[in-house]
Amino acid sequence: MREIEFRGLSGKSWYYGYYTGPTGPHLDDHEDRSSLLDDEDYRVLIEDDYWIVNPLGAQIMADPETVGQYTGLRDMDRRKIYEGDIVKS
């Protein structure tokens, strides 16, 4: 079975995990999350944003131009290849 994984760029860092598009409530990425992660009532609906949700459940707003799905393939150095990657032979 193919591993379903996405990555997206937020700031200067790549984040890996599941993907959610502009549907449904998310934590506002512009707020300090450390005190909000346990507050179930704190949710902000943000349309037009794209989120990567890591295995621990943290949600990171990603640049939509950088979001790509893992293809199931690896390069010669065993690094995962994602949609949009440029691979040289």
Sine and cosine of phi, psi and omega as CSV:
sin_phi,cos_phi,sin_psi,cos_psi,sin_omega,cos_omega
0.00,0.00,0.64,-0.77,-0.02,-1.00
-0.96,0.28,0.70,-0.71,0.05,-1.00
-0.96,0.26,0.81,-0.59,0.02,-1.00
-1.00,-0.09,0.92,-0.40,-0.02,-1.00
-0.49,-0.87,0.56,-0.83,0.05,-1.00
-0.82,-0.58,0.31,-0.95,0.16,-0.99
-0.66,-0.75,0.44,-0.90,0.03,-1.00
-0.44,-0.90,0.47,-0.88,-0.03,-1.00
-1.00,-0.07,0.77,-0.64,0.09,-1.00
-0.76,-0.64,0.92,-0.39,-0.12,-0.99
0.93,0.36,-0.85,-0.53,0.01,-1.00
-0.94,-0.35,0.18,0.98,-0.06,-1.00
-0.89,-0.46,0.60,-0.80,0.11,-0.99
-1.00,0.03,0.65,-0.76,0.06,-1.00
-0.84,-0.55,0.58,-0.82,-0.10,-0.99
-0.82,-0.57,0.61,-0.79,0.05,-1.00
0.39,-0.92,-0.53,-0.85,0.03,-1.00
-1.00,0.09,0.23,-0.97,-0.04,-1.00
-0.84,-0.54,0.67,-0.75,0.20,-0.98
-0.76,-0.65,0.67,-0.75,0.00,-1.00
-1.00,-0.02,-0.33,-0.94,-0.08,-1.00
-0.98,0.19,0.84,0.54,0.03,-1.00
-0.67,-0.74,0.85,-0.52,0.11,-0.99
0.99,-0.11,0.20,-0.98,-0.09,-1.00
-0.98,0.20,0.55,-0.84,0.03,-1.00
-0.60,-0.80,0.33,-0.95,0.16,-0.99
-0.93,0.38,0.64,-0.77,0.05,-1.00
-0.94,0.33,0.89,-0.46,-0.09,-1.00
-0.93,0.37,-0.26,0.97,-0.05,-1.00
-1.00,0.04,-0.04,1.00,-0.01,-1.00
-0.98,-0.21,0.34,-0.94,0.11,-0.99
-0.95,0.33,0.91,-0.42,-0.09,-1.00
-0.99,0.11,-0.31,0.95,-0.15,-0.99
-0.82,0.57,-0.62,0.78,0.00,-1.00
-1.00,-0.05,-0.13,0.99,-0.11,-0.99
-0.98,-0.18,-0.28,0.96,-0.10,-0.99
-0.88,0.47,-0.47,0.88,0.01,-1.00
-1.00,-0.03,-0.13,0.99,-0.04,-1.00
-1.00,-0.02,0.98,-0.19,-0.07,-1.00
-0.93,0.36,-0.35,0.94,-0.02,-1.00
-0.99,0.14,-0.23,0.97,-0.03,-1.00
-1.00,-0.01,0.98,-0.18,0.04,-1.00
-0.62,-0.78,0.58,-0.81,0.04,-1.00
-0.76,-0.65,0.79,-0.61,0.05,-1.00
-1.00,0.08,0.88,-0.48,0.00,-1.00
-0.87,-0.50,0.93,-0.38,0.04,-1.00
-0.99,0.13,0.46,-0.89,0.05,-1.00
0.96,0.26,0.18,0.98,0.06,-1.00
-0.95,-0.30,0.45,-0.89,-0.02,-1.00
-0.85,-0.53,0.71,-0.71,-0.16,-0.99
-0.82,-0.57,0.63,-0.78,0.19,-0.98
-0.96,-0.27,0.79,-0.61,0.01,-1.00
-0.94,-0.34,0.91,-0.41,-0.06,-1.00
-0.98,0.21,0.17,-0.98,-0.05,-1.00
-0.86,0.51,-0.35,0.94,0.04,-1.00
-1.00,0.06,-0.09,1.00,0.04,-1.00
1.00,-0.08,-0.01,1.00,0.04,-1.00
-0.94,0.34,0.66,-0.75,-0.02,-1.00
-0.95,-0.31,0.80,-0.60,-0.03,-1.00
-0.85,-0.52,0.81,-0.59,0.04,-1.00
-0.96,0.26,0.82,-0.57,-0.05,-1.00
-0.93,-0.37,0.46,-0.89,0.11,-0.99
-0.92,0.39,0.87,-0.49,-0.07,-1.00
-0.85,0.52,-0.45,0.89,0.02,-1.00
-0.93,0.36,-0.29,0.96,-0.09,-1.00
-0.96,-0.28,-0.10,0.99,-0.06,-1.00
-0.96,0.28,0.79,-0.62,0.02,-1.00
-0.58,-0.81,0.53,-0.85,0.01,-1.00
-1.00,-0.04,0.59,-0.81,0.08,-1.00
-0.89,0.46,0.75,-0.67,-0.07,-1.00
-0.99,0.10,-0.22,0.97,-0.10,-1.00
1.00,-0.02,-0.03,1.00,-0.01,-1.00
-0.95,-0.33,0.37,-0.93,0.06,-1.00
-0.78,-0.63,0.45,-0.89,0.04,-1.00
-0.99,0.12,-0.06,-1.00,-0.07,-1.00
-0.92,0.40,-0.29,0.96,0.07,-1.00
-0.99,-0.11,0.19,0.98,0.05,-1.00
0.94,0.33,0.31,0.95,0.08,-1.00
-0.99,0.11,0.61,-0.79,0.00,-1.00
-0.91,0.41,0.61,-0.79,0.04,-1.00
-0.96,-0.27,0.79,-0.62,-0.01,-1.00
-0.93,-0.36,0.39,-0.92,0.07,-1.00
-0.80,0.60,0.70,-0.71,0.01,-1.00
1.00,-0.04,-0.18,0.98,0.04,-1.00
-0.93,0.36,0.54,-0.84,0.09,-1.00
-0.97,-0.24,0.88,-0.48,-0.06,-1.00
-0.91,-0.41,0.80,-0.60,0.04,-1.00
-0.99,-0.13,0.60,-0.80,0.02,-1.00
-0.97,-0.23,0.00,0.00,0.00,0.00
